[in-house]
């Protein structure tokens, strides 16, 4: 085989190699994009769980404050009884 016959074969090999390389790069980008979406879904789930925890704590605190207010009213009434 002379160099003139080998040139098209070498060119074909380089072209196919380039196509394979580029398709690999695109596949990696797609994995990165899908991984990013997956991470966002996890973040949304984490945020939802955090909001539910905060809401539960807020309800508990609201009940505690209401109980404290009632205790203060009871104490004031008892003090007013002793003053009278």
C-alpha beads as a LAMMPS data file, in Angstrom:
LAMMPS data file: protein, C-alpha beads

84 atoms
83 bonds

1 atom types
1 bond types

-500.0 500.0 xlo xhi
-500.0 500.0 ylo yhi
-500.0 500.0 zlo zhi

Masses

1 110.0

Atoms # bond

1 1 1 0.000 0.000 0.000
2 1 1 1.348 3.384 -0.929
3 1 1 0.750 6.627 1.023
4 1 1 -1.910 7.794 -1.441
5 1 1 -4.045 4.751 -0.643
6 1 1 -3.513 5.052 3.120
7 1 1 -4.503 8.735 3.349
8 1 1 -8.275 8.109 3.018
9 1 1 -8.104 5.274 5.564
10 1 1 -6.252 7.502 8.045
11 1 1 -8.704 10.331 7.422
12 1 1 -11.657 7.990 7.955
13 1 1 -10.159 6.662 11.179
14 1 1 -9.551 10.184 12.505
15 1 1 -13.085 11.256 11.550
16 1 1 -14.702 8.257 13.268
17 1 1 -12.514 8.830 16.340
18 1 1 -13.583 12.480 16.461
19 1 1 -17.253 11.543 16.169
20 1 1 -16.934 9.019 19.003
21 1 1 -15.088 11.556 21.144
22 1 1 -17.714 14.251 20.569
23 1 1 -20.589 11.844 21.322
24 1 1 -18.837 10.923 24.572
25 1 1 -18.578 14.601 25.510
26 1 1 -22.288 15.104 24.797
27 1 1 -23.203 12.057 26.884
28 1 1 -21.161 13.459 29.768
29 1 1 -22.989 16.790 29.487
30 1 1 -26.340 15.013 29.555
31 1 1 -25.321 13.137 32.708
32 1 1 -24.305 16.432 34.256
33 1 1 -27.652 18.024 33.357
34 1 1 -29.678 15.081 34.674
35 1 1 -27.528 14.981 37.809
36 1 1 -28.254 18.657 38.317
37 1 1 -32.005 18.081 38.076
38 1 1 -31.717 15.222 40.528
39 1 1 -29.859 17.465 42.955
40 1 1 -32.595 20.120 42.643
41 1 1 -35.254 17.506 43.431
42 1 1 -33.340 16.494 46.545
43 1 1 -33.049 20.158 47.525
44 1 1 -36.813 20.677 47.127
45 1 1 -37.500 17.592 49.246
46 1 1 -35.065 18.810 51.901
47 1 1 -36.655 22.274 51.895
48 1 1 -40.146 20.797 52.200
49 1 1 -39.057 18.668 55.151
50 1 1 -37.404 21.667 56.791
51 1 1 -40.553 23.765 56.332
52 1 1 -42.691 21.022 57.857
53 1 1 -40.334 20.835 60.853
54 1 1 -40.463 24.612 61.280
55 1 1 -44.258 24.591 61.048
56 1 1 -44.469 21.860 63.705
57 1 1 -42.122 23.785 65.997
58 1 1 -44.128 26.969 65.467
59 1 1 -47.363 25.222 66.450
60 1 1 -45.689 23.847 69.577
61 1 1 -44.396 27.291 70.500
62 1 1 -47.824 28.829 69.899
63 1 1 -49.394 26.319 72.271
64 1 1 -46.663 26.922 74.863
65 1 1 -47.147 30.697 74.698
66 1 1 -50.908 30.295 75.090
67 1 1 -50.342 28.111 78.157
68 1 1 -47.909 30.649 79.641
69 1 1 -50.426 33.463 79.081
70 1 1 -53.099 31.471 80.868
71 1 1 -50.717 30.771 83.779
72 1 1 -49.907 34.494 84.067
73 1 1 -53.649 35.331 84.145
74 1 1 -54.193 32.745 86.884
75 1 1 -51.297 34.176 88.910
76 1 1 -52.659 37.720 88.545
77 1 1 -56.080 36.580 89.730
78 1 1 -54.592 34.867 92.777
79 1 1 -52.482 37.929 93.606
80 1 1 -55.565 40.161 93.314
81 1 1 -57.403 37.821 95.732
82 1 1 -54.603 38.084 98.305
83 1 1 -54.456 41.895 98.015
84 1 1 -58.158 42.237 98.624

Bonds

1 1 1 2
2 1 2 3
3 1 3 4
4 1 4 5
5 1 5 6
6 1 6 7
7 1 7 8
8 1 8 9
9 1 9 10
10 1 10 11
11 1 11 12
12 1 12 13
13 1 13 14
14 1 14 15
15 1 15 16
16 1 16 17
17 1 17 18
18 1 18 19
19 1 19 20
20 1 20 21
21 1 21 22
22 1 22 23
23 1 23 24
24 1 24 25
25 1 25 26
26 1 26 27
27 1 27 28
28 1 28 29
29 1 29 30
30 1 30 31
31 1 31 32
32 1 32 33
33 1 33 34
34 1 34 35
35 1 35 36
36 1 36 37
37 1 37 38
38 1 38 39
39 1 39 40
40 1 40 41
41 1 41 42
42 1 42 43
43 1 43 44
44 1 44 45
45 1 45 46
46 1 46 47
47 1 47 48
48 1 48 49
49 1 49 50
50 1 50 51
51 1 51 52
52 1 52 53
53 1 53 54
54 1 54 55
55 1 55 56
56 1 56 57
57 1 57 58
58 1 58 59
59 1 59 60
60 1 60 61
61 1 61 62
62 1 62 63
63 1 63 64
64 1 64 65
65 1 65 66
66 1 66 67
67 1 67 68
68 1 68 69
69 1 69 70
70 1 70 71
71 1 71 72
72 1 72 73
73 1 73 74
74 1 74 75
75 1 75 76
76 1 76 77
77 1 77 78
78 1 78 79
79 1 79 80
80 1 80 81
81 1 81 82
82 1 82 83
83 1 83 84
